[in-house]
Amino acid sequence: MSGPRSDEEPRSSEDASLVDATRAAIGKPLVIVGVSGASGLVYAADLLASLTRQPVEVHLVVSNGAKRVAPTELEGGIAALSALADVVHKDSDIGASIASGSRLVAGMVVVPCSAGTLAKIANGHADSLLTRAAHVTLKERRKLLLVLREAPYSRPMLVNMLAANDAGATIIPASPGFYHQPRSIDDLVGGITARLLDHLGLPNERVQRWQGGA
């Protein structure tokens, strides 16, 4: 995978048309990964790394909150995430390609999804590119996966989870299973990544699957 390209870079209309036509010919589905300001950026990093091994085009958008959390949790900071994406958007760029429903998207994952981001998505408050892309994903009836990590859940969070679910999103708490006998943090994180890839319809063997009881 080549390095990420920012939508801020100047590109002529002829170049843009050629790139879009090439992508259409290749037929790579587009997956949006949104990263918001909650603890758990390791889940975003693992998902992005796994997506590099999938036949998809990955667009990344990172909130300001996530940028503040990154230095405390992620070796290499936000740059480590950006290196794993095909295109990196500014969260302030409401006019980016993924802000439009005309851009075909296979699905979007917000990982981690903060309580504030959940509230905005659940109530249609699209004040940033991340929340706008999520809004578009819902209105176009596409897959939207929200990975919540904050706990315990307050009543507003529970109400917002239900509202997001009713709007068409899938709530996937960052609560890893243990039946695959994880031996490391990577194994634990991989359990969540596997579920996300499953919901995106992407085949994977990120973790050993349940084969039935003894």
C-alpha distance (Angstrom), angle and dihedral (degrees) to the residues before:
residue distance angle dihedral
M1 . . .
S2 3.82 . .
G3 3.78 121.8 .
P4 3.77 119.6 -79.9
R5 3.79 120.6 -82.5
S6 3.78 118.5 -146.4
D7 3.80 117.4 -138.4
E8 3.79 85.3 -135.1
E9 3.79 90.9 73.5
P10 3.82 112.3 100.9
R11 3.76 114.3 -107.0
S12 3.80 128.7 172.6
S13 3.80 120.7 -120.5
E14 3.81 88.7 -114.3
D15 3.80 91.1 54.2
A16 3.80 91.5 45.9
S17 3.80 91.8 51.0
L18 3.79 91.4 48.5
V19 3.81 92.8 49.6
D20 3.82 92.7 47.1
A21 3.80 91.5 47.5
T22 3.80 91.0 49.4
R23 3.80 92.2 50.1
A24 3.79 90.4 48.2
A25 3.80 90.4 51.6
I26 3.78 91.7 49.2
G27 3.77 89.2 49.0
K28 3.79 97.1 -145.2
P29 3.80 111.4 166.0
L30 3.78 115.1 -127.5
V31 3.81 121.1 -124.8
I32 3.80 121.5 -169.8
V33 3.79 118.6 -150.0
G34 3.79 115.9 -164.8
V35 3.79 119.5 -169.0
S36 3.81 117.8 -162.5
G37 3.79 133.3 -175.2
A38 3.77 104.0 -81.6
S39 3.77 128.9 109.3
G40 3.78 113.0 -92.9
L41 3.80 105.9 71.9
V42 3.79 87.6 149.3
Y43 3.81 86.9 75.8
A44 3.80 90.4 56.5
A45 3.80 91.9 48.1
D46 3.79 92.8 50.0
L47 3.79 93.3 47.6
L48 3.80 92.4 48.9
A49 3.81 91.4 48.3
S50 3.80 90.0 50.7
L51 3.81 91.9 48.3
T52 3.81 90.5 56.6
R53 3.81 85.9 68.5
Q54 3.79 92.5 51.7
P55 3.83 128.1 82.6
V56 3.81 92.5 -110.5
E57 3.79 139.4 109.2
V58 3.80 112.0 -123.8
H59 3.80 124.8 -149.9
L60 3.80 116.5 -169.6
V61 3.79 129.8 -159.2
V62 3.80 121.4 179.2
S63 3.80 125.0 -165.6
N64 3.79 124.0 -134.8
G65 3.79 88.5 -112.8
A66 3.79 91.0 57.8
K67 3.79 90.0 50.5
R68 3.79 89.0 57.5
V69 3.80 92.8 49.1
A70 3.81 96.3 44.5
P71 3.83 99.7 77.2
T72 3.81 90.5 56.2
E73 3.80 96.4 48.6
L74 3.77 112.9 21.0
E75 3.77 127.6 64.1
G76 3.77 105.9 -134.4
G77 3.80 92.4 19.2
I78 3.79 122.6 -132.0
A79 3.81 90.1 -24.6
A80 3.80 88.0 69.2
L81 3.80 89.6 58.3
S82 3.80 94.7 42.8
A83 3.80 91.1 54.4
L84 3.81 89.1 62.2
A85 3.82 96.0 55.0
D86 3.79 131.8 80.0
V87 3.80 94.1 -144.4
V88 3.81 128.4 19.2
H89 3.82 119.6 -158.9
K90 3.78 130.6 -164.3
D91 3.79 111.5 -116.7
S92 3.80 88.2 -132.9
D93 3.82 92.9 56.8
I94 3.81 100.0 98.5
G95 3.81 88.8 168.0
A96 3.82 95.1 60.8
S97 3.79 119.0 126.4
I98 3.82 93.9 -104.2
A99 3.82 90.1 58.3
S100 3.80 89.6 74.9
G101 3.78 128.1 76.7
S102 3.80 88.7 -143.8
R103 3.80 88.7 72.9
L104 3.78 105.9 88.1
V105 3.78 111.0 -127.3
A106 3.80 128.5 -179.1
G107 3.79 93.0 -154.5
M108 3.78 147.7 -45.6
V109 3.79 131.5 -124.6
V110 3.80 123.8 -163.8
V111 3.79 104.4 -159.3
P112 2.91 119.0 -160.2
C113 3.79 97.9 12.9
S114 3.80 112.9 -160.7
A115 3.80 122.7 -146.0
G116 3.79 89.9 -110.5
T117 3.81 93.0 51.2
L118 3.80 90.2 47.4
A119 3.81 90.1 53.1
K120 3.79 92.4 51.2
I121 3.80 94.1 47.0
A122 3.81 93.0 45.7
N123 3.80 91.7 52.0
G124 3.80 99.7 39.3
H125 3.80 95.0 -111.3
A126 3.80 101.0 154.3
D127 3.81 102.9 179.4
S128 3.82 97.9 140.5
L129 3.77 137.3 34.8
L130 3.81 91.5 -101.1
T131 3.80 94.0 53.5
R132 3.81 92.1 38.4
A133 3.82 91.6 53.4
A134 3.80 89.5 48.7
H135 3.82 90.3 49.6
V136 3.80 90.7 50.4
T137 3.81 90.8 47.8
L138 3.80 89.9 55.1
K139 3.79 96.7 44.7
E140 3.80 91.0 49.5
R141 3.83 89.5 50.2
R142 3.80 93.3 -119.7
K143 3.80 128.7 144.5
L144 3.79 115.0 -75.0
L145 3.81 118.0 178.5
L146 3.79 119.9 -169.4
V147 3.80 116.2 -163.8
L148 3.80 108.6 -159.8
R149 3.78 119.6 -168.4
E150 3.81 105.6 164.9
A151 3.80 114.4 104.0
P152 2.94 150.6 -135.0
Y153 3.79 96.3 37.5
S154 3.80 117.9 -125.5
R155 3.78 119.2 -145.1
P156 3.84 92.1 -103.7
M157 3.81 89.3 53.1
L158 3.80 91.2 50.8
V159 3.80 91.4 48.0
N160 3.80 90.8 48.4
M161 3.81 91.7 48.2
L162 3.80 89.6 54.4
A163 3.80 91.6 46.2
A164 3.81 91.6 50.1
N165 3.79 90.3 47.2
D166 3.81 91.0 50.6
A167 3.81 89.4 49.8
G168 3.81 90.1 56.6
A169 3.80 105.6 -91.5
T170 3.79 124.1 129.1
I171 3.80 115.8 -131.8
I172 3.80 112.6 -145.0
P173 3.81 112.2 178.0
A174 3.78 115.3 -150.7
S175 3.81 90.2 -112.5
P176 3.81 107.9 132.8
G177 3.78 122.6 -152.9
F178 3.79 125.5 -126.9
Y179 3.81 105.3 -152.5
H180 3.80 90.0 98.0
Q181 3.82 87.6 59.7
P182 3.82 99.0 -122.4
R183 3.78 113.9 -148.4
S184 3.80 99.0 -173.7
I185 3.79 143.5 24.7
D186 3.80 86.8 -100.7
D187 3.81 89.8 59.0
L188 3.80 91.6 49.2
V189 3.80 93.1 48.6
G190 3.80 89.8 45.4
G191 3.78 90.7 61.5
I192 3.80 90.2 63.4
T193 3.80 92.8 42.6
A194 3.79 90.2 53.4
R195 3.81 91.0 54.7
L196 3.80 91.1 49.1
L197 3.80 92.3 50.6
D198 3.80 89.6 47.3
H199 3.79 91.5 54.0
L200 3.80 90.2 48.1
G201 3.79 88.3 54.2
L202 3.80 93.4 -115.5
P203 3.82 116.9 140.7
N204 3.78 113.9 -126.8
E205 3.77 145.0 155.4
R206 3.78 95.9 -153.0
V207 3.80 89.7 140.7
Q208 3.77 136.2 10.1
R209 3.80 109.9 -88.1
W210 3.78 126.3 -129.2
Q211 3.80 110.3 -90.5
G212 3.78 98.7 -174.7
G213 3.78 135.4 -82.1
A214 3.79 124.8 -54.7
